[in-house]
Amino acid sequence: MTPIIETHNLTVSYNRRPVLWDVDFSLPEGRLIGIIGPNGSGKTTLLKSIMGLVQPDSGYVKLFGQSLDEVRTRISYVPQRESVDWDFPVSVREVVEMGRYRRANLLRRLSSADRDIAADALHKVGLQDFAKRQISQLSGGQQQRVFIARALAQQADLYLMDEPFAGVDAASEQAILQLLTEMKAASKTVLIVHHDLQTVRQFFDWIVLLNTHLVASGPVESAFTEDHLRQAYGGQLTILSKVADLVKERHFPVREKPYKDRP
Amino acid sequence: MNAFWIILTGTLVAICGGLLGAFLLLRKMSMVGDAISHAVLPGIVIAYLLSGSREVLPMLVGAAAFGVFATVVIEALYRKARLQSDAAIGITFTGLFALGIVLISLFAGQVDLDLDCVLFGEIAYVPIDVWITPGGINMGPRAVWVTGGLLVLVLAMIGIGYKGLLLTTFNPEHAASIGISVAFWHYLLMSAVSVTTVVSFESVGAILVVAFLIVPPATAYLLTNKLKPMLALTVLFGLGAAVGGYYLASWIDGSIAGAMSVVAGVFFTAALVAKHKR
């Protein structure tokens, strides 16, 4: 089976400082994949280089075994919530309908089929009653769900999400998790930049552990180990002690079944 | 009749400037219009030196070219040199304006190409400068035709390109991710702003153009949180400023452009107060 994402010797730098160095991995289809690593470890940059938003110094990315431009409509990118001005004068519905914009229809009006797809996506994230609201009148979690609804409206096969759980209330977190489960059941692949180590086992079944270099890529059971975490978070004492605490509290039961497989 | 032509010209400029200015405001680039209005000076001088005359058309072309060039420089300083956007704007327009002054003092010192003449058209003279066809028919003021043509272009661009402008203004990263060129829409908007600024300040003066680019959109932004009503309100406030400004000016017997800007400012203040009361 062709891997859904392959990166080959990917190196990216900002102002000559490498952010990703020689990153090489391939990811299987139909998984919920977490990109984990300390701050500044290149997680967001990895997502942006997969999406072609930053140019690598060397190396390349293949998606569905092809180049990005051939498969762009099968991919949906959800940037960080902070990437937009939430005071912008648009309604929730208008943002979700942007998920139906394509290069081909940019100069035409949206079809009623497109509008229906957007309305359906809004329903899936549970915000149908908020369609007419201006986007600043939503909570952080609801704003994140609007972004996810826009992504759902794109009807992609591969979703790249940057920190969708950051600053999100419990209800929205549950709603997003529920959606992720449904997406996985529909054999979609979701790649998520995530920073909260505590929830990694609960959310994902595959992880990519980064610290500029690739530390590990594999199923959570084999890749999310104390050893790998120490490699990734090495110098950061506070997190290191947190990792030790977590291990002490047996939050990382190496042999026990992961949360999501429990009955 | 003079009153009608002046108000009509003011209104046309107000609508063109306001509609484009609304998108500049949402891109947090309102000062670009001001920058362009100064940065075009070397373009005007170079066009004058090359054509050897004070014909309007070469000067407009030169000015518009430098307006677009200024936006390219601003963008490069912001993206490549990682300067804050306000600093990038400031450096670009002062630099280009200074270049224009140096060029004038070097090559055009003896000619009547002074800054007032180049930078500040006068809206009161609009009715005098009429377009007379070779057959001798009086078509009315030239400025009305020029700004009217401009309005058609601006309306066409926003009408056809509404989704592109909205998408690349609201979330450029998302636009880029679906394969839409953010740079294309940026420079399309900037070219339109540049041409609008140049064409209109030739007929109505720089201060008024900059005021129309910024103040009516900012007023509308205070009062609504939807884009289409914001554009509609911008047009309304622009119209109100043109009409109200003309009568204010004739009442106090003062500068028309200044009075129109002042009325626009009064609308803004009223909107601010109304918003706070609410």
Interface residues (C-beta under 8 A of the other chain):
Chain A: N15 M51 G52 L53 D69 R72 T73 I75 S76 Y77 P79 S83 V84 D85 D87 F88 P89 V90 S91 E94 V95 M98 Y101 R102 R103 L106 L107 Q134 S136 R150 Q154
Chain B: L26 K28 R82 I160 G161 K163 G164 L166 L167 T169 F170 N171 E173 H174 A176 S177 I178 G179 I180 Y221 T224 N225 K226 L227 M230
